[in-house]
């Protein structure tokens, strides 16, 4: 026999799941327990006390009414039957005018001991009636036991016999239906994960802190509205719309905490202390909630399963009620039994009594009452399930109360679980919503970031760059630490891979800040901060993946001098390069674009009147349309690198103020158009390096003012005499070509200071080379030179000499007469240097502690 505890265990669930049990589920669980008790009680009673007692129905041989002449006398009829053992037995049937009384303890032998004599006197009959109080049946005990068992199975209705078992089976089915969604593997895992996360969110210190701080901020904002704007910072917007940008000034528009420039920055004291461990746990919770939401919102299996099990319980209730109500009247105390065993007992009909009938009937009525209540609750559950869309959940009320206006609405199983939790306690959903808010997550990151990056730690990361400026580089942080803006002497700030960077009004304290780098960092600024950057920022570097990542406020920095844009600007996005326009950059002098353009964006012409330097690095994408260059009339420096140009673009010849042209890393093969450069009177520097140029046309002589010519890494085989007619030439670089001879005309370049012919096929140095007495840098490495003339001593200003990679067997001793040449500036094999006279080595080794400043 099972116990109540064993059966009730079917209704047990994990204690943590109670938050997903609304009142109707709890009530139905209790009803199921009561029905279990009814089933077990009825079953116990039936197994221990249930029985049927039967007596034969005796048939009279005469009319029950008294006949004339026989009134007051009994008629006796003797019926002989043969037992299974062949013994004769007789039964006496006594007929009375009134109801008969049977005495079952009269032995059968008494009836057979003597033959009844119908001629007995009336006195003997009266005496026998006095001794007998009932009617005799002549049945022994075994026959009564036999007939009781026969009639228990034949006379009793089946419902009376199996009622406890039916109640038990129905109750177990209802219990299983109620908790199946907690047991089904595909839903159990999600529910377990949800309950675990919900409990951690509810108990997390960050939840209390976030809700408390937003309440404090609301209170402070209300106070600020009352006090007005008497203590506004230096850079304040006059925008009247709180928390929204003006028509010309970008603001932080992200939902959540609202930052506005018409209110000063408010330092809200921390309500609670969030240590590092709590902060890390809260960060992990945000990540778990994000992944759980993505996993659960994709399906509605939990919702469908709950609806399905509720429908099953409702159908079960209707079924039980319909067939059970019909059997209430079938349970009775008295039953007529016709077992058809007359050959064994001698009687055909028996009247039986069921001793448990009244108890079973009361239990059945109680069970019907319980199942009716259970069914009405099921109907209410169905009404609740279909009354409102449970696959959608809105945090509108939470957003209003907590000021986290960015908490998203959820759907499908995630929404259904939250609806179920609301039936338990709405505080759970409110606290859970904190971990769905991106603003809350950013706030947590900000607090953790400020705890980690203190002023002292940031000061240790400040360094000095090549320009002797103080710079700070922050890489892959969750935000910008507040202490950064306390470094008032900082000149350059680099922010890299900080997707949630926000620049507050405190940046106005950094009066020395002139250069800002944003690498994959779409920073948002407050209006006060923007006003400061607009007036003080001089150089801005923006590196991005998509043009949309460029902050809109970049195009409104009216005092910006240099702008560097590095990122994807393919043909599909060319129209977006300016976003709004570059027209507001009224003082922009240098524009550097490193991208994959197919044409020069027309927006660049907005800054044409004041732009002096334009640099386009195209990463190998062919630049086809360059018509916009014609409008850049004030450009003095132009770089078109890696643009797959095959010829010098004609648009360049219209740039009358051009002083330096750099066409590095293109596919230029011929430069016959170079004659058109004669119209560019100010052109002094021409860089055609890293191309495929085969020859230099003689028309190069028309560029009279050329001072620097770079033709390295081409396919030149000779240097024409026309090159040496450029009397103002100070720098000539023809390294890494196939030149075999240095023309003697090189002696005509009296102003030549830097000459590089490294990586060619030169084997002899002309004496005229050493007439260029102003040479400071001479690169002769990786050639086939066998000797260096002694006239090298005429180069008194020589500071750098490269000879490594030649076929030299010695160095001239006259190197010691090059007064400015030192060992650090002499690039040669060690054995050649060691072979020099000691006095020469001593001269070259002088002042080795002084750093060399005039390199290549």
N, C-alpha and C positions, 0 to 999 in steps of 0.2 A: 504493500500500500504506500502511495506517495504522500508526502506532507504538503501542507499549504505553502510552506516556504519554497519547496522545490518547484511547484507550479508557478508561484508568483515571480520566480526568478526570470521567467520569460518576459516579464514586463520591466525588468531592470535595464537601465541605460547608464552610461557614464555620468557621474555627477556634473561634469562640466557641460553636458548637453542640455541641462535644465533651462538654459537661457533660450533654447530653441523650442521650448514647450509652452505654448500659450495656455491660457486658463482652461480652454475646452479640452485640450489634450490631457492636461493634468486631471480634470474632472472625469474624463472617460477612463483614464487609468485607474482611478479609485473605483469607478463603477465596475470595471473589469475585475478588480480584486474582490468586490462584494459578490459578483456573479460566480467567481471561483469558489468563494466560501459557500454559496448556495449549492453549487454542484457537489462539492466535497461533502457537505453536511448531508445532502440527500443521498449521495452514494454510500456514505458510512451507515446511515440509518437503514438503507435498503439491504446492505450486505449483512447487517447484524440483527435486524428485527423484522424484516419484511417477510410476511407469510400469509397464506390463504387457508381458512378453515372451512371445510365443506361437510354438509349433511345431505343424505339422500332425500329426495322428495317421495313420500310414501303414497301409493295409490290405493283408494278404498274400493272394496268389492260390492258395496251396497251404497245406496244414496245416503248422503250425509244427513238428510232429513229423517226424522223418526217415522217408521211405518206403524200403522195401527196394530196393536197387539204385541209390539216389540219395543215400545217406548221404554227407555231406561235400561235397555239391555244392549250388550255389545255383541256384534257378530264377529266371528273369528273365521279366518280362512287359512288353511295350511298350504304352503307352497313348498314343494320339494325340489331341491336342486342338487346337482351332483358336483362335488368338488373335483379338483384335478386329481385327487388321490382315490377317487371312487367311493368316498364316504358320503352317506346321505345326510343332508342337512335340511332342516325345515325352518321357515321364517313365519313369524306370526304378524299378521297385519290386523291392526285394531282400528276400527272406525268409530269415531265419536262424533257426537253432534257439534262439539266445539273443536277448537284447534288442538291438534294432537301434541302430546309431549313425548319425546323420545328419550329413552334411557339407554345410552350406548354401552353401559358397563354390564349388561346382562349377557352372560356367556351363551355361546351357541349350543352347548351341550345340554343346557337346561331345557331348551326347546325340543331337543330330540330324546330326552330321557324317558318320556312317556308320550303316548298318543293322546291327543286332545279328544275328549269325549263331548260331543254336542248335547248329550243328555244330562250334563251336570246340573245340579240344582242352582237356583238363583242366589242362594246364600254363598256358595263357593265363588261365584262371579263377583259378588260384592267384596268378598274377602281379598280376591286377587287385585281388584281395582284399588283397594286401600294400600296394598303393598307396592304397586307400580305407580310412579309419579310421572312417567313419560312413555313415549312410544318406542318400542324396541325395534332396532334395525338389524340385529343379528350380524354386525360387522366387527371384526377384530381390529386391533391397533395397526397392524401392517397394512390392512386394506384402507384405513383412514389416511395413513401416510402416503400411500400410493395415489389415492384419489386427490389428495391435497396438491401433490406435485403435478399431477395431470391437469388439474383445473387451473393451477397457477399459470401454466403455459397456454392453455386453451381458452380460458374464460377471461383473463385480464387483457385489456387493450395494450397494444405494444408500447404506447407512450408511457403508460404507468410503469412498465418494466424498465424502459431505457431513458427515462427523463433525466436522471443525473448525468448519464454519459453524454447525452445530446447537449446539455447545458455546458459541460466541460469542453466538448469539442468546439462548440460555437464560441465560447469565451476565449479559448486558445487562438482560434482563427482571428478574432477581433484584436487580441493583444499583438499577434504577429503583424496584422495589418497596420496597427498604430505605430509600430516601431521599425517597420521594414526599411524605411529610408535611412535609419541609423545603422542598419546592418548591411545593406547592399553595397558591395565593394566600390562601385563606380561613384556612389554618392557619399559613402562613409568617409573616404579619404578626403574629399573636399570639405565635408562638414567638420572633420577633425582638424583639418588645417585652419579652417575659418575660426573655429572656437578657440584654437590655440593663439592665433594672431589677435583675435578680439580681446582675449583676456590680457595679453601682454600690452596691447594698446590702452586698455582701461587702467592698468596699473602703472603705466609708464610715467615717470616724473615729468617727462616732456609735455605730456597732455595737459597736466595741471598748469605747468609753467606757460605754455602757449596760450591757453584760454585766459589765464590771469593777466598776462602781459597785454593781450589785445584789449581786455577790459580797461587796463590802466591807460593804454594809448587812447582809447575812446574818451576816457575821462580827461586826459590832458588836452586832447583836441578840442573838447567842449570848453575847457578853461581858456584855451588860446583864442577861440572865437570871441570870447567875452572881453579879453584884454586887448584885442586888436592887434595891429601890426606896428607898435611903437618901437620895438627892439629888433627890427629886421636886420639881417646881415647886409654887408656892403653890396653884394650882387643879388638883387631881388627882382623877380618878375612882377609886372603890374597886372598879370592875368587875374581876372575876377572869378574864373571858374576853378573851383577847388579841385586839385589833383588832376587837371587836364591841361594839355599844352595849348599855347596860343597858336595863331595861324602861322607864325613864322618861326616859332621856337619849339624844338622837340622836347618832349618830357618823357618820363617813365610812364607808360600807359598800361603796363601789365596789371592785371587784376590782382587784388589782394591788399596788402598794405599800401596805402596811397601816400606818395611823397609829393609834396607841393611846395613851390617856391614862395607862396604867399604866407607861409608859416615858417618860423625858424626851426632849426633842427631841435628836436626834443630828446633829451637823454632820459630814457625811462629806466628807472632802477629795476634791477632784477628782483622778482618776487621770491624766487627760490634759487638755490644754488644748484646748477646742473654740472656734476663732475664729469670727468672725461669718460668714465665707464658708462654712465647713463647716456651721455651723448652718443657714444659708439653704438649702444643698444638701440637708441632711437633711430639712428641712421640705418641700422640693419632692418628695423621694423618698416621704415619707409620703403626699402627695397623689397621686402617680403610682401607688403601690401600691393606694391606695383605689379609684381609678378603674379600674385594670387588673383588680382583683378583681371589681368590679361587672360589668365587661364580659365576663370569661372564665367566671365561675361560672354564667352563664346558659345555656351550651351544653356539650355533650360531643363536639363534632365532632373534636377532636384525638384523643381516646381511641378513637372509632369508626374513624377513619382508620388509626390505628396497628394496631388489632386487624385491620382489613380487610387491610392490606398484609401482616401476619404470616400470616393465613389464606391469602392468595394465594401466598406463598412456600412454605407447607407443601403446598398442593395442587400447586404446580409441582414440588416435590421428589418427591412421590409419582408424578406423571406421568412425570417424567424417569427415575426409578428403574425404573418398570414396563416402559417400552418399551426402555430402554437395555440392561437385563439380558438381553433376548431376542436382542440382536444381538452379544453377546460372541463366541458360537461361530460366527457367520457370517463373521467375519474370518479368512481362511486364506491360506496362501501359494500353493496350487495351485487352479486353476479350470479347468473344461472349458467350451469355448466352441463353439457351433454357430451361426455367423454367417449361414448360408444364402447364401453367395456363391460356390458351387461353379463357377458359370459364369465367374467372374473368376479364381478362384485354382486351382480344380481339386480342392480338398479340402473336406470337409463338417464336419470336427471338428478342433478345435485344443486343445492343452493349454497353459495359460498360467500364468505365475508373477507374483505381485504383490510387488514388492520392499519396499513399506512395510507389509506386513501385520503383521509382528511388532512394529514400532514403534507402529502404530496400536492394536494390541491392548493393548499395555502402557499407552499413553496413555488408552485407554478404561477400563481397570481403575483407573488412577489417578483419572480423572474420577469414576467411580462411587464410589470411596472418599471423595473430597472431597464429593460431593453427599450421601452418607450422613451424613457429619459435619454438613454444613450442615442437613440435614433434622432430625437429632436436636436441634440447637440451636433450630430453629424450633419443634419440639414442646415443648422446655423453655420457650421464650418464651410459647407459648400456655398452658402450665401456670401460669407466673407471672402472666399476665394475668388468669386466672380463679380463681387460688387465693385471692386476697384482693380485697376491693372497692376497686379503684384509683380509683374516682370519689369516694372519701372520704379525707381526710387529717387525721390528728389530731396536734396539736402537744403532746400530753400530756407526752412526754419532755422537750421543750424547756421547757415550763412548769415542770416540776419542777426542771430544772437552772438556769434563768435567773431564777426568781422572778417572771416576767411571767405571772401566772396568768390574765390576760385574753386571751391570744392565742387567737383563734377558730379552730375547725376549718373547713376549706374543702372544697369539693366540685367535681364535674365536671372540666372541663379543668384548672382551677387545681390541683386535688388530683392529677390524673394527672401533670402536669408536675413537681410536687414529688416524687412517687414516683420519677420518672425521674432527677431530680437526686440523690436519695438513693442511687441505684445508683452514682453517680459519687463523691459525697462528701457525707455527712450534715451537714457543717459549713455547707454552703450554706443548707440549710433552717433551721438554727438561727439563722444570722445574718439570714436573710430574715424569720424570725418576729418579730424585734425591730421591724420596720417594720409588722407587723400588729397590734402591741399599742397599744391606746389609752393605756395607762399610760406606755409608752415615749415616745409622742408628747407626752403632757402633760409628761413629765420634760424632754424637749428644749425644749419651749416655755418651761418654767420657767427652764431655764439661760439660754436666749437672752434671756428677759425680764429676768432679773436682771442680765445683762451690759448690756442697753440702759438699763434704768431704775435708775440708781444713786441713792444717797441725795441727792447734790447735785442731780441732775435733778429728783427728786421735790420737794425743798425749793423749787425754783423754781416749781413748779406749785401750791404752797399759797397760798391767798388768804383774805381776810377778807370775810365776808358782811355783810348788813345788820344782823345782831345782834352784829357785831364778834367773831365766832367764826372760828377758823381751820378752813378746810375744804379737802379735797382731792377732786378729781373725776377719776376714771380711766374712760376711755371706750374700748370696743372693743379690749381687750387680750386676750392669750391666757391670762392668769391675773393673780393679784395679786402684784406684786413683793415680795420679802422685805423690801426696804428700807423699805416702807411702814410696817411695824410698828416701825421705829426712830424714827418721828416721834412721840415720846411726848407732845408738847404739842398734838396734833391734837384738835379738838373734834368735827368732823364728817367722815365718810368716805362718799363717793358712788362706787358701783361700778355701771357701766352697760354692758350688753351684754358681759359677761364670763362666758361659759357654763361655764367650768371653774374658777370662783373657789373657792379653798380658804382657809379662815381657820385658821392654825396657832396653836399655843399662845403664840407670841410676841406675840399681840395683848394679852396680859395686861400688857405693858409700857406700853400706851397708857392710862394712868390717867385722862386727861382726856376720853377718847372717851365721848360720851353719845348721839350721833345717828348712825345708819347708814342709808344708802340702797342698796337693791338693785333696780336697774332691769333687768329681764329677766336676772337674775343669780341662778340657784338655787344659792347658795353652800353649800358643805359645810364643816362645822366639826369640829375635833377636840374631844374631850371637855373638855380643859383650857380651850380657847378658849370652848366653850359655857358652862362654869362662870363664866368671867369676864364674858361677855355677859349671862348670866342675872342677875348681881348688879349690873352697872354700867350696862347700856344703858337709856336712858330713852325714846328716840324711834326708831322704825323705820319706814322707808318701803319698801314692796314693790310693784314694778310688774311685771306678768306678763301673758302671753297666755292661758295656761290655768291653772286653779286648781291643777293638779298641780305647777306650778312653784314654788308657795309652799313653802319649806323647812319640814320638820316641826318643826324646833327653834324656829321662830318662836312656836309656840303654847305653849312652855314657859318663856318669859322672864318669870319671876314678878315682877320689879321694873320691867317695862316700863310707861311712863306713857302714851305716845302710839303708836298703830298706824295706819298709812295703807296701805290695800289698793287698788291701782288695776289693774284688769284685767277679763277676761271671766268673769262669774259669771251666765250665763243660767239659765233655768229648769231645764235639764237638769243643771246642775252645782250647783244650790243646796244639795243635800244634802251636798256635799263641801266647802262653804266652811270649815267648821271642821276638816276632816280628822279630827283626834282630838277637839278641843273647844277652846273658849276659856276653859275653867274654870280653867286654871292661871295665866291672866293676872290675878292677884289685885289688882294695883295699877293696872290700866289705867283711865285717866281720859278719854282722847279716842280715839274710833274713827272713822276716816274711810274710807268705802267709795265708790269711784268705779267703777261697773260698769253693768250692764244688767239689773237685778233686776226680777222681777215681784212678788216678795213679800220682806218683810224676813226674812232667815234666822233660824230659831228659835235658832240657836247664840248669837246676839248676847245673848240673855237671860241667858247664863251670866255675863256681866260686868255685868248690870243693877245689882246692889247698889252698885257703886262707880263706874259710868260717869257722867260729868258732861256730856260733849259727844258727840253723834252726828251725823255728817254723811254723807248719802247723795246722791251725784251720779249720776244714772241715765242720762245720755246719751240722753234722749228715749224710753226704754222706759217704758211705763205701769206705774206701781207700783199694784198692785191690792189686795194683802192687807197691811194694816198693823196687824193685831191684836196683833202682838208688841210694839208701842209701848206698850201699856197697862202692861206690866211694867217699863218703864224709868222708874220713879217718881223716881229721883234725877237724871235728866237735867236740866241747867240750860240747855243750848244744843242746839237741834235744827235741822238744815238738811236740807230735802228739795228739792233743786234738780233741775230738768229731769226731773221724774217724771211729767209729763203729768197732773197732778192737776186735776180740774175743780172741786172744792170743797175746803174745808178739812176734812181727815180728823177724824172724831169721836174717834179714839183719842188725839188730841193733848190733848183736854180733860181727860184723866185724869192728865196730867203736872203734878202740883201744884207741883213745884219748878221748873217751866220759867221761865226768865228771858228767853230770846231765841229767837224763832222766825223762821226764814228759809225762805220758800216761793218762792224766785226761779225764774223761767223755767218756769212751769207754764202751765196753760190755765184758770186760775180766772177765772170771769166774775162771780160774785156772792159776797159775803162776809157774807150774812145770819147765818151761824153765829157771827159775831164776838161776839154777845152772850154766848156760852158762855165767852168768855175772862174774864168777870167772876169765874169761880171760880179763875182762875190769878192769885192775889194777887201773885205775884212777877214776873209778866211785865212787863218794862220796854222791850223792843225787839221791834217787829213789822215784818218785811220782807216785803212783798207785791209787790215790784217785778217788772217784766218778765212781766206777766200780761195778762189781757184784762178787767180790772175796769172797769165802767162808772160805778158810783156807790158812795159810802161811806155805809153805813147810820148812822142817828142813834144806834143802840145802841152805837156806839163809845165813847160817853161813859162806859160802865160799866167801861172798862179804866182805872181811876183812876191806876194807877201807871205808865202808859206814858210813857216818856221819849224814845223814838225811833220814828218812823213813816216807813217808806220805801214810797212808792207811785209811784215813777217808772216810765216806760215802760208805762203802761196806757192806758185810753181814757176817762179822767175829763174831764168838761166843766165841773164846778164843785166847789167845796169847801164842804161843809155847815158850818153854824155849830157843829155838835156837835164838830167836830174841835178847835175853839178853846176848848172847855171843859176840855180836858186840861191842867190847870195845870202839870203836871210835865214837859210836853213840852219837850225841849231841842233836838231835831233833827227837822225836817220836810222831806222830799224828795218833791216832786210834779213833778219835771222830766219833760219829754217826754210831755205829755198834750195836752189841747185846752182848757185852762182859759183863760177870757177875763177873769176878774175875781178880784181878791184881796179877799176880804171884809174889812170894817172891823173885824170881830171879832178879827182877827189881833193887834190891840193888847192882847188879854187874855193873850197868851202871854208873860208877863214873864220866864220862864226860857228862852225860845227863844234858842239860840246859833247854830244853823245852819239856814238856810232856803234851799232850792233850788227855783226855779220856772222853770228854764231850758227853752227849747224849747216854750213855750206861746204863747198869743195875748193876753197881757196888754198893754194900751196905757197904763194909768194906774196909778200907784202911790199907794195910799191913805196919807194922812198918819199914820194909826194904826200903819202898819208901823214907823215910826221911834220908836214908843214902846217897842219891844223893844230896850231899850238894851244888853242883854247879847249882842246879835248879834255874832258874830265872823266868820261866813261868810255872804255874801249872793250868791246866784246868780240874776241877772236876764237873762242873755244869751239871744239868739235869740227875742226877743219883738217887740212893736210899740210899745215905750215911746218917747215923744217927748221927755220931759224928766225930769230927776231933781230932786226938791224940794231946797231948801236945807237942809231939816231933816235931811238925811243927816249933818250935822255932829254930831247928837245920839248917833250910834253911835260912842262913844269907844273901844270895844273891837274895832271892825271891823279885821280884818287881811286879808280877802280879799273883793274886790268884782268881780263879773263883769258887764260891761255890753256886751260885744261882740255885734254882730248885731242891734242895735236901730235906731231911727230918730232917734237923737240928733243935734242940731246943735251942742251944746256940753255941757260938764261944769260943774257948779256950783263956784264958787271955794271954797265951804265945805268941799270935800274935804280941804283942808289942815288942817282942825280935827280930822280923825280921826287921833288921835295915833299909833295903831299901824299905820295904813295906809301902805304903801310902794309904790313903782312896781312891784316884783316881784309884789305882791298885787293890782294893779289890771289887770284884763283888759279892754282897750278899744282902739279903733282908734288908730293913731298920730297921725292928724291931730287927733283930739279931745284927746289928751294934750298935743300941741304948742300947742294953742289956750289952754291954761290959763295964768294969770298966772305970771310967772317965779318969784315968791316961793312960789307953791303948788307949782310943779314942784321948786323947791329943797327944800321940806319933804319932798315925796314921794321925792326922790332921796337923802335922808339914809340913812346906814348901809346902803347897797346891798351892801356887802361881807359883811354878816351874812346867813347863809342863812336863808331863810324856813322856819319849822318848823311852822307851823299852816296847812297847806293844806286842800284840800277833804277 
